[in-house]
Amino acid sequence: MSTTVNIRRLEMHLHLPANLTNDITLPAHLETFSHVAPEYTKVLADGTHLPGADSRTDHVAVIDNATSLMWSVESLGDPNDPDSGISQDACERRCAELRLLGYDDWRLPTRKELAGLVDDTRHEPAIDTALFPRVKPRWHWTSTAAAWSASSAWVVDFDFGDVDGSHRGYDGFALAVRRAGQ
């Protein structure tokens, strides 16, 4: 018996010997599963909300309705040279200093939060550009420390969708996030 369960990006493959298949019954909720793509709401600079499927790309943020996270849609880097990345510490400061849509509680996302934006059906960039039109296809810092070194943290690459660890002093970008509805 071979069963595949695809939950967003998590895949579980069970390859069981024939003599065990008669003794195992999958719970009903695992026997069939349909994936529903996340729904987003675009937010314009004046606070107007639009459906995520709207063709406009002049929005400044999106709300992931499944997670209740609000994301800025522009990569933050060196304020004097927007095409240049900055250290993880500098990215944390840029997010904390961001004042967007009247909110001042922006932060650097966790590894899990940021990796959740990777669109595995795309590359160069590996993110939906209709929702995130100004995200650079480069490494973006997370707030999640690497277990192997206090001087490293996790990064997400929006060029090909890789998730990796990097020294906190290396250049990267930030995508600010906050909890929507607060």
DAZIZI-V107193 format. One record per backbone hydrogen bond with DSSP energy under -1.0 kcal/mol. NH is the residue of the N-H (numbers start at 1). CO is the residue of the C=O. Records with the same first field share a line. If there is no record, write none. Layout:
NH->CO ; CO
This chain:
3->14
5->12
7->10
9->7
10->7
12->5
14->3
16->1
20->17
23->20
30->27
41->63
42->50
43->61
44->48
47->44
50->42
52->40
54->51
60->43
61->43
62->71
63->41
64->69
65->39
68->64
70->178
71->62
72->176
73->60
75->134
76->174
78->84
84->81
86->172
88->168
91->87
92->88
93->89
94->90
95->91
96->92
97->93
100->103
103->100
107->177
114->110
115->111
116->112
117->114
118->115
119->126
122->119
124->159
126->158
132->128
134->73
135->132
138->136
140->156
141->173
142->154
143->109
146->152
152->149
153->166
154->144
155->164
156->140
157->162
158->138
161->157
164->155
166->153
168->151
170->167
172->86
173->139
174->76
177->107
178->70
180->68
